[in-house]
Amino acid sequence: MKKGQTFEQAMNRLEEISQALESGDIELEKSLKLYEEGIQLLEFCQTKLNEAEKKVQKLSQKTDGTFTEEPLDDLTTEDDK
């Protein structure tokens, strides 16, 4: 995995790895190396998504007109009810 890699670059590389592994046209040893790289990329992407999720918050307006921030975990939608 490259230092300073973006989420989008990692996802693109994951797609390349997935296609290569699905083709079945590569040697076992190379397949294992690609699989290991894919796992590292997956962990990187999951970490980035978790960081982004923590930053996302909902602003709610109180009855007095002020706003409060609510963590994403506290959100419920009409579909959840």
Secondary structure, DSSP 8 states (H G I E B T S, - for coil): --TT--HHHHHHHHHHHHHHHHH--S-HHHHHHHHHHHHHHHHHHHHHHHHHHHH-EEEEE-TTS-EEEEEGGG---GGG-
